[in-house]
């Protein structure tokens, strides 16, 4: 339980400090460029391959109150995790 609270608190504080959120980008097919410059060779393109899924960091657009709230919640979660770990839970 304390590790989960620690991880949640760390993520909240990190978002508040960096003002960025991760966003999932789904995989999309990527076409390889055609070989050669001839128009007759367009049918011999390489098969489509896919760019794998990834995470992008996008601006969170937090206000000062939002950043303060995330910092307070994240810090409180980490303090609770610390005392839970001391008590043995």
C-alpha positions in Angstrom: 0.0 0.0 0.0 2.8 2.4 0.9 4.5 1.8 -2.5 1.3 2.6 -4.4 0.8 5.8 -2.4 4.4 6.7 -2.9 4.1 6.2 -6.7 0.8 8.2 -6.9 2.3 11.0 -4.8 5.4 11.1 -7.0 3.4 11.3 -10.2 1.2 14.1 -8.8 4.2 16.1 -7.7 6.0 15.5 -11.0 3.0 16.7 -13.0 2.8 19.8 -10.8 6.5 20.6 -11.2 6.9 20.0 -14.9 3.3 21.1 -16.0 3.2 18.3 -18.5 1.1 15.2 -18.9 1.8 12.0 -20.8 -0.6 11.3 -23.7 -0.9 7.9 -25.4 -0.3 8.0 -29.2 -1.8 4.9 -30.9 0.2 3.0 -33.5 -0.2 4.2 -37.0 0.9 2.7 -40.3 3.9 4.2 -41.9 4.6 3.9 -45.6 8.2 3.5 -46.7 9.2 5.8 -49.5 9.1 4.4 -53.0 12.3 3.2 -54.4 13.6 5.1 -57.4 11.9 8.1 -59.0 10.0 6.4 -61.7 6.2 6.5 -61.8 6.0 3.0 -63.1 7.6 1.6 -59.9 5.0 2.9 -57.5 3.4 -0.5 -57.4 6.6 -2.1 -56.1 6.5 -0.1 -52.8 7.6 -1.8 -49.6 4.9 -3.2 -47.4 3.5 -0.8 -44.8 5.1 -1.0 -41.4 3.7 0.4 -38.2 5.1 3.0 -35.9 4.6 1.5 -32.4 2.5 3.1 -29.7 4.3 5.7 -27.6 3.7 8.4 -25.0 4.1 12.1 -25.7 4.4 14.8 -23.2 1.8 17.5 -23.7 1.3 20.7 -21.8 -1.0 20.3 -18.8 -2.2 24.0 -18.8 -2.4 24.0 -15.0 -3.2 27.2 -13.1 -1.3 28.2 -10.0 -4.1 26.8 -7.9 -4.1 23.5 -9.8 -0.3 23.2 -9.4 -0.7 23.9 -5.7 -3.4 21.4 -5.3 -1.5 18.7 -7.1 1.6 19.4 -5.0 -0.3 19.3 -1.8 -2.1 16.1 -2.7 1.1 14.4 -3.9 3.1 15.5 -0.9 0.4 14.3 1.5 0.2 11.0 -0.2 4.0 10.6 0.1 3.9 11.5 3.8 1.1 9.0 4.4 3.2 6.4 2.6 6.2 7.2 4.7 4.2 6.7 8.0 2.5 3.6 6.7 6.0 2.1 5.9 7.2 3.0 9.4 4.2 1.3 11.0 4.7 -1.8 9.0 1.8 -1.7 6.5 
